[in-house]
Amino acid sequence: MDWSSVIGLALALAGLLVGQALEGGKMASLLQPAAFAIVIVGTFGAVLLQTRLRTFVRGLEMLRWVFLPPADTRAALARDIGQWSLTARRDGPLALERLMENTADRFNAKGLRMIVDGIAPDKLRQLLDVEISAYEMAERQAVKVWESAAGYSPTIGILGAVLGLIHVMENLTDPSKLGGGIAVAFVSTIYGVGLANLLFLPVANKLKAIVSRRVLQYEITAAVLYDIATGDHTRIIEERVSSLLHEH
C-alpha cells in the first residue's frame, strides 16, 4: 500500500469538508447527484471520445497503481542479472536457455532468447529499444486518460453550472425549486475543479513517475543483455546492477 496516496487523498477531502464546516455550511449541500453525474459522465465521455477503448480501459486499470504500486523487483532482477552473467561467462550464451524458461518477465525472456539465438549485439539492442519505446508509448497514452480528465472536468463543471442556472431561470415563479438549481450550479463547478486538481492530475503525475521507473528498469536490463551478448560480463555489468539498485 502506498500510504502517501491514501494520506494525500484523505487530506484533500478533509480540507474541503473542514473548510465547508468552518464556513458554517452543511456537508449535505456538497452531495449533489445531478452535479456529480454531469461532471463524471461528461468528463469520461469526452476522454473516451478522444481515446481508443483499449487505451481507456488500460488507463482505468492503472488507477490501482496509485494505491497499490507494482512490486519493487529491482533486487530480484539484480540477482537474475548476476546469474545470467555468470552462466554466460562460465557455460556460454546457449546455457541461458534454461534460465529463460524460469523468467516471468516477457521482456527479459525475449532478450535472453535473442542472445541464445545468436542475434548480433547491435541488432539485439535495437530490437529491445523498439520494444521499450512501444511499451513506454502505450503506457503514457493510458496515463493521458487521467491528464485529459483533468483538462476536461473543470469545463464540464462549468457546463453543469450553466445547466443549473437554466433550471433556476425556468422556475423563477416557483421558489421551492430555486434552491436545488442553484446548488447544482455551484456544486458542479466545485466537482469539476476539485476532481481535476485533487484527483485526476495527481493520479496522472504519480502514474507517469511509475511508468518512468519501469521504463528505466527496462533500459538498464537492455544494456545488461547487450553487454552479455558482446562478452562484457564483469565490471560493466556490476555498474549496471549498481545503478539499478540505486535508482529511485
Secondary structure, DSSP 8 states (H G I E B T S, - for coil): --HHHHHHHHHHHHHHHHHHHHTT--GGGG--HHHHHHHHHHHHHHHHHHS-HHHHHHHHHTTHHHHS-----HHHHHHHHHHHHHHHHHH-GGGHHHHHTT---HHHHHHHHHHHTT--HHHHHHHHHHHHHHHHHHHHHHHHHHHHHHHHHHHHHHHHHHHHHHHHHHTTT-GGGHHHHHHHHHHHHHHHHHHIIIIIHHHHHHHHHHHHHHHHHHHHHHHHHHHHHHT--SHHHHHHHHHHHH--
